Amino acid sequence: MNLEALLSEKKAAIVKKWFDLIIDNYPSDSSNFFKKQKDRFLNPVGHTISQSIDSLFDEILHGIDSEKLFPFLNDIIKIKAVQDFSPSKALSFIFLLKQAIRKEIGSDIKKKQISDELASIESHIDDLALLSFDIYMKCRERIYEIKADESRRMMFRLLQKANLVCEIQEQESDLKSKTVLTQNIKG
């Protein structure tokens, strides 16, 4: 039996271990909630992570295709990007897959001498981490853009309330009349 067949056979157990390892990175109250609450509407974070890692696992077994992986990674990373995690902790969920695989099939790897195949799968996981970092950075950039835009809007509204800002149209019409007046005086 090759590694791909073994991983396919043990998929449910590996994905469950992977989910548990990911959720254990959250504070204990959140972690317990994510594990126990199965309703997708009451627990959108747990549901999204669970569904996405299941699909990611399938794609990893068949090689890395960025276009197929992007939606699943993006769903998880958007969640992680808005939470108060460091970049390394936010993206650690990818490397936890290696740990889940080794916990579930570690003894089979030695018995069946499939460590070379495992190295290939782990290389796919590393590639996934690089793709995830790019997605994470785009998400964080977008968050900072949104925060900066909101700060500008708030500042503008405060200046308007304090009557320290006037409409641009008024300034433009005043500027045009001053230009015409200046030309008439010089002319």
VENBELRA-V484967 format. One record per backbone hydrogen bond with DSSP energy under -0.5 kcal/mol. CO is the residue of the C=O (numbers start at 1). NH is the residue of the N-H. Records with the same first field share a line. If there is no record, write none. Layout:
CO=NH + NH
This chain:
2=6
3=7
4=8
5=9
6=10
8=11
10=14
11=15
12=16
13=17
14=18
15=19
16=20
17=21
18=22
19=23
20=24
22=25
23=26
27=31
28=32
29=33
30=34
31=35
32=36
33=37
36=38
39=43
43=47
44=48
45=49
46=50
47=51
48=52
49=53
50=54
51=55
52=56
53=57
54=58
55=59
56=60
57=61
58=62
60=63
63=65
64=66
65=68 + 69
66=70
67=71
69=73
70=74
71=75
72=76
73=77
74=78
75=79
76=80
77=81
78=82
79=83
80=85
83=85
86=90
87=91
88=92
91=94 + 95
92=96
94=97
95=98 + 99
96=100
97=101
98=102
99=103
100=104
101=105
102=106
105=109
106=110
107=111
108=112
109=113 + 114
114=118
115=119
116=120
117=121
118=122
119=123
120=124
121=125
122=126
123=127
124=128
125=129
126=130
127=131
128=132
129=133
130=134
131=135
132=136
133=137
134=138
135=139
136=140
137=141
138=142
139=143
140=144
141=145
142=146
143=147
144=148
145=149
146=150
147=151
148=152
149=153
150=154
151=155
152=156
153=157
154=158
155=159
156=160
157=161
158=162
159=164 + 165
160=163
167=171
168=172
169=173
170=174
171=175
172=176
173=177
174=178
175=179
176=180
177=181
178=182
179=183
180=184
181=185
182=186
183=187
